[in-house]
């Protein structure tokens, strides 16, 4: 069996490694001709994502590239404590880690290359045809390649998703603009590796001190209308610096000082999510990761869920007698979990953009509700998730489609 993987970010090489463990050959096709080494800012790799990498023997480089971040403290614009969220496995065996997206990408890509997996840059997919007994991929440079199946790991704005279902919904704009930065020399009221997130009066701000003393921070700025293509690119970093300082001027905390002293402000981008995609697969083609179910970055689970997907799909292809039955079993297993996490992140996003009345209700209710939601069964199910590589993938017929 040979798999054609479309997308060379995080999900693509992770899928290739998992397939390699399952005894299935693959080749990764990446649209960009240059390396993605410097793409993106920073993210949290959850304990569940690290566990999934450990399942396929690929966790060590990713863990080494980051620093442990076991919890998040939530506070209001006035500094009122709203609650603490644990972001790691309850048993403490694995702790979530924060790292730059580029470092996670390099760790997984290099492990794939070490295992002899072929990664082809400059291969932008433009079409695919499910033929008798194979699938044929066509690329923008005029080249073609055939395989037994095609896996779309091509992210939020997936080409494969549209090839599987031309009526597939587009990702939904969350009403927030995201950007961030890195600051040295500014003391903050948080321990190394301890996130603090502030529900500000006009915007949302989060920060975490790294082991070297640098503070990594991000801001989510509410905006009701989705920006037009190219609009945010025309706003330079100094304009954003002035705008952010104005937005956080009335909030308690170090946001203004961190933004003012930041050596770098990363490019701003609209935040999207894919809550429910009705069709994940057709024939010999399937989408996984953000191409199928993109949670808002608020979830802290985008990369982790993509890696889980890669491992579970490889298991299903290893264990089921046909590609179609593997796809069906995989979807039945994954859809309930990922859609629950996507919906949970959407609820948090709504709190980030609350109005004056909403802020009052949020600050009153969150200290009561957050401990139960964030540190109870829901948290254990998210961060404590474990994939048993040796256990066969079960068949759950008819369970993979979303409820209407």
Residue pairs with C-beta under 8 A, 6 or more apart in sequence:
1 24
1 25
1 148
1 149
1 317
2 24
2 25
2 26
2 27
2 147
2 148
3 15
3 16
3 19
3 24
3 25
3 26
3 27
3 147
3 148
3 149
3 150
3 151
3 317
4 26
4 27
4 29
4 135
4 137
4 145
4 146
4 147
4 149
4 150
4 151
5 12
5 15
5 16
5 26
5 27
5 28
5 29
5 150
5 151
5 153
6 12
6 29
6 125
6 137
6 150
6 151
6 152
6 153
6 154
6 159
6 160
7 28
7 29
7 30
7 31
7 152
7 153
7 154
7 155
7 158
7 289
7 291
8 28
8 29
8 30
8 31
8 32
8 36
8 109
8 119
8 121
8 153
9 30
9 36
9 39
9 105
9 153
9 155
10 101
10 104
10 105
10 108
10 289
10 303
10 306
10 307
11 153
11 155
11 288
11 289
11 290
11 291
11 306
11 307
11 309
11 310
12 28
12 30
12 151
12 153
12 154
13 28
13 105
13 108
13 109
13 111
13 112
13 117
13 119
14 53
14 56
14 58
14 108
14 306
14 307
14 310
14 311
15 26
15 151
15 153
15 288
15 309
15 310
15 313
15 314
16 26
16 27
16 28
16 112
16 117
16 119
17 56
17 58
17 108
17 111
17 112
17 115
17 117
17 310
18 56
18 310
18 311
18 313
18 314
18 315
19 25
19 26
19 314
19 317
20 26
20 112
20 115
20 117
21 56
21 57
21 314
21 389
22 314
22 315
22 317
22 318
23 318
24 314
24 317
24 318
26 117
26 151
27 117
27 118
27 119
27 120
27 145
27 147
28 112
28 117
28 118
28 119
28 120
29 120
29 123
29 125
29 137
29 139
29 145
30 36
30 119
30 120
30 121
30 122
30 123
31 122
31 123
31 124
31 125
31 154
32 121
32 122
33 121
33 122
34 121
35 121
36 102
36 105
37 102
37 105
37 106
38 102
39 101
39 102
39 105
40 100
40 101
40 102
40 105
41 100
41 101
41 180
41 218
41 266
42 98
42 99
42 100
42 101
42 180
42 216
42 218
43 98
43 99
43 100
43 101
43 104
43 297
43 300
43 302
43 303
44 69
44 87
44 96
44 97
44 98
44 300
45 62
45 66
45 96
45 97
45 98
45 99
45 104
45 303
45 304
46 87
46 88
46 96
46 300
46 301
46 304
46 382
46 383
47 87
47 88
47 89
47 93
47 94
47 95
47 96
47 383
47 384
48 89
48 301
48 304
48 308
48 382
48 383
48 384
48 385
48 386
49 301
49 303
49 304
49 305
49 307
49 308
50 59
50 62
50 63
50 94
50 96
50 97
50 304
51 59
51 89
51 94
51 385
51 386
51 387
52 304
52 307
52 308
52 310
52 311
52 387
53 59
53 62
53 108
53 307
54 94
55 311
55 387
55 389
56 311
56 314
56 389
58 107
58 108
58 111
61 107
61 108
61 110
61 111
62 97
62 99
62 103
62 104
62 107
62 108
63 97
64 107
65 99
65 100
65 103
65 104
65 106
65 107
66 97
66 98
66 99
66 103
66 104
67 97
67 98
67 99
67 192
67 193
67 210
67 211
68 95
68 96
68 97
68 193
69 87
69 95
69 96
69 97
69 98
69 193
69 194
69 195
69 208
70 86
70 87
70 88
70 95
70 96
70 193
70 194
71 84
71 85
71 86
71 87
71 88
71 194
71 195
72 84
72 85
72 87
72 195
72 196
72 197
72 206
73 81
73 83
73 84
73 190
73 194
73 195
73 196
73 197
74 81
74 82
74 83
74 84
74 85
74 197
74 199
74 366
74 370
75 81
75 82
75 196
75 197
75 198
75 199
75 252
75 253
76 82
76 198
76 199
76 359
76 363
77 198
77 199
77 200
77 201
77 250
77 251
77 252
77 359
78 252
79 252
79 253
80 363
81 367
82 199
82 362
82 363
82 366
82 367
82 370
83 366
83 367
83 370
83 371
83 374
84 371
84 374
84 375
85 370
85 374
85 375
85 379
86 374
86 375
86 379
86 383
87 96
87 195
87 300
87 383
88 94
88 95
88 96
88 383
89 95
89 383
89 384
90 379
90 380
90 383
90 384
91 384
96 300
96 383
98 193
98 195
98 208
98 210
98 216
101 303
104 303
109 119
112 119
113 119
122 141
123 139
123 140
123 141
123 143
124 139
124 140
124 141
125 137
125 138
125 139
125 140
125 154
125 159
125 160
126 138
126 139
126 140
126 159
127 137
127 138
127 163
128 135
128 136
128 137
128 138
128 150
128 160
128 163
128 285
129 135
129 136
129 138
130 282
130 283
130 284
130 285
131 146
134 146
134 147
134 148
134 284
135 146
135 147
135 148
135 149
135 150
135 283
135 284
135 285
136 144
136 145
136 146
137 144
137 145
137 146
137 147
137 150
138 144
139 145
148 284
148 323
149 284
149 285
149 286
149 317
149 323
150 160
150 284
150 285
150 286
151 160
151 285
151 286
151 287
151 288
151 313
152 158
152 159
152 160
152 161
152 163
152 164
152 285
152 286
152 287
152 288
152 291
152 292
153 287
153 288
153 289
153 291
153 306
153 310
154 160
154 161
154 287
154 291
155 289
155 290
155 291
155 294
156 171
156 272
156 274
156 290
156 291
156 294
157 171
158 287
158 290
158 291
160 285
160 287
160 291
161 168
161 277
161 287
161 291
161 292
162 168
163 285
164 279
164 280
164 281
164 282
164 285
164 286
164 287
165 278
165 279
165 282
168 277
168 278
168 279
169 274
169 276
169 277
169 278
171 272
171 273
171 274
171 294
172 272
172 273
172 274
172 275
173 226
173 270
173 271
173 272
174 270
174 271
174 272
174 273
174 296
174 346
174 349
175 222
175 223
175 224
175 349
175 353
176 204
176 220
176 221
176 222
176 223
176 270
176 271
176 296
176 349
176 352
176 353
177 220
177 221
177 222
177 223
177 227
177 232
177 268
177 269
177 270
177 271
178 218
178 219
178 220
178 221
178 268
178 269
178 270
178 271
178 297
179 218
179 219
179 221
179 240
179 244
179 265
179 266
179 267
179 268
179 269
180 216
180 217
180 218
180 219
180 265
180 266
181 216
181 217
181 218
181 258
181 259
181 262
181 263
181 264
181 265
181 266
182 214
182 215
182 216
182 217
182 262
182 263
182 264
183 214
183 215
183 217
183 258
183 259
183 261
183 262
183 263
184 213
184 214
184 215
184 261
184 263
185 261
186 215
186 254
186 257
186 258
186 261
187 254
188 196
188 207
188 209
188 215
188 254
188 258
189 196
189 253
189 254
190 196
190 207
190 208
190 209
191 209
192 209
192 210
192 211
193 208
193 209
193 210
193 211
194 208
194 209
195 206
195 207
195 208
196 206
196 207
196 208
196 253
197 204
197 205
197 206
198 204
198 205
198 206
198 251
198 252
198 253
198 255
199 351
199 352
199 354
199 359
199 362
199 363
200 247
200 248
200 250
200 251
200 255
201 250
201 251
201 359
202 222
202 247
202 248
202 250
203 219
203 220
203 221
203 222
203 244
203 247
203 248
203 352
204 219
204 220
204 221
204 352
205 217
205 218
205 219
205 220
205 248
205 251
205 253
205 255
206 217
206 218
206 219
207 215
207 216
207 217
207 218
207 254
207 255
207 258
208 215
208 216
208 217
209 215
209 216
210 216
215 254
215 258
217 255
217 258
217 259
217 262
219 244
219 247
219 248
219 255
219 259
220 271
220 298
220 352
221 243
221 244
221 247
221 268
222 352
222 353
226 270
227 270
232 267
232 268
232 269
232 270
233 267
235 268
237 264
237 265
240 265
240 268
241 259
241 260
241 262
241 265
244 255
244 259
244 265
245 256
245 259
245 260
248 255
248 256
248 259
249 256
259 265
271 296
271 297
271 298
271 349
272 294
272 296
273 294
273 295
273 296
273 342
273 345
273 346
273 349
274 290
274 292
274 293
274 294
274 342
275 293
275 339
275 342
275 343
275 346
276 339
276 342
276 402
277 287
277 292
277 293
278 401
278 402
280 286
280 287
280 288
280 292
280 327
280 331
280 335
280 400
281 287
281 327
281 331
283 324
284 323
286 313
286 327
286 330
288 306
288 309
288 310
288 313
289 305
289 306
289 309
289 310
290 302
290 306
292 309
292 338
293 305
293 335
293 338
293 339
293 342
294 302
294 342
295 301
295 302
295 305
295 338
295 341
295 342
295 345
296 342
296 345
296 346
296 348
296 349
298 345
298 348
298 349
298 352
299 341
299 342
299 344
299 345
299 348
301 341
301 345
301 382
305 337
305 338
305 341
308 334
308 385
308 387
309 334
309 338
311 387
311 389
312 330
312 333
312 334
312 387
312 393
313 326
313 330
315 387
315 389
315 393
316 326
316 327
316 329
316 330
316 333
316 393
317 323
317 326
318 393
319 326
319 329
319 392
319 393
320 326
320 329
320 393
320 395
325 395
326 393
328 395
328 397
328 400
329 393
329 394
329 395
329 396
330 393
330 400
331 400
331 401
332 396
332 397
332 398
332 399
332 400
333 393
333 394
333 396
335 400
335 401
335 402
337 381
337 385
339 402
340 381
341 382
344 378
351 358
351 362
351 366
354 361
354 362
373 379
